[in-house]
Amino acid sequence: MPAEKLQKHELFGLLSPKEIERLSKVSSVVRLKDGERVYSEGIPASHVFVLLKGRVELKRPAKGGLSLLVDDLIEGSVFGVSSLTGTQRYLLNAECVEDSEVLKMEGAVLRQILDGNPTVGYAIQKRVSDIFFKRYVDGMERLQSVVQAIQIGAQKTAGAAV
């Protein structure tokens, strides 16, 4: 079943049938319930995931129990790519916000495949870079809106005191 899911995915469909077979051997479909974590921030980054069904939120934990929503994933989204970028640990929490199904792939094997096929490796790593950049820009926009809301609130408070 993982081979079929890989072939149909826009990103992994770039792999040759032999590469898909190799990756399929170290992949599995995992079913998770609402509230379950796919992975937690700080644990070793060993797998890459594709959301097949359901919904997963990526959150950056902060002190005091608060978390910043980084991304709300939809079907087909790739996440947990830290194992492809050389990062040793996951940087975010990935939590299901409804019953979900994910394709879990060994990051080290995928990295070997990408290293062995530079053309496809470049295309996939470019897409991974695009994912990171989009999350960064979205995060900066959310942060900017929070700062603006604080400034507006402070101006209203200062105006009311006059």
Secondary structure, DSSP 4 states (H G I P E B T S, - for coil): -HHHHHHHSTTGGGS-HHHHHHHHTTEEEEEE-TT-EEE-TTSB--EEEEEEES-EEEEEE-GGG-EEEEEEE-TT-EE-THHHHT-SB--SEEEESSSEEEEEEEHHHHHHHHHH-HHHHHHHHHHHHHHHHHHHHHHHHHHHHHHHHHHHHHHHHHHHH-
